[in-house]
Amino acid sequence: MSDIQQLDAQLGEMKPWQLTAFSAALTERMLPNFTLFSRLLEFGDAVQVRRILDGVWEQLAGGASMNFEVQLDHVEANMPSLDEFDMYGAMPALDAVVALYSTLVCILEADPAEAASIADLSRECVATFIEVNEADPQLSDAELMRYIATHDLMQDEDAFQEEVLERLLATEHPNREFIKNLRTLAINEGVSNLGISDNE
């Protein structure tokens, strides 16, 4: 069984809250890619995006619930257009907002496919970053794939996703403490899946 098939199987067994928590954790770790882009290019509303993700965590912890259906439009409004922003930084920024959108869909529909798409998106985001910024352009396709798979950032990404899965699969019912700890893991001291941070 491939890693992707195994992930799909694990997500398929999860309860709705676990799918949402998995999605939120991966989105949280990608978010600095958007907030940095938003600040540098004065694009979108990073405060609004942050507040919506906070609302997801709050609901997971048993707090007040937002109207997540209404938030979908707000999230969409913060997606940078790759036609408009012809630069690499727009791609990970877009990935982070797409992940948040999928997280909201996951809350509304409890669909394992949405959670799986976020996992895939986050890995692709890391792979593209490594290829664009770190890899030797002379590498063959096979060498490039091996270089990406063994790169520290990809190793970190895989370890993070595994850790989140393990914690969730070992927990029957969430409590505020569990969600707080999961969120702390995902925040990763403000460092994103690409190893960048927006701490000024």
ZINOR-V668847 format. One record per helix or strand of 2 or more residues. SS is the DSSP state (hx for helix, st for strand). FROM is the first residue (numbers start at 0). TO is the last residue. If there is no record, write none. Layout:
ss | from | to
SS | FROM | TO
SS | FROM | TO
This chain:
ss | from | to
hx | 2 | 11
hx | 15 | 40
hx | 45 | 59
hx | 67 | 75
hx | 88 | 108
hx | 111 | 132
hx | 140 | 149
hx | 151 | 168
hx | 175 | 189
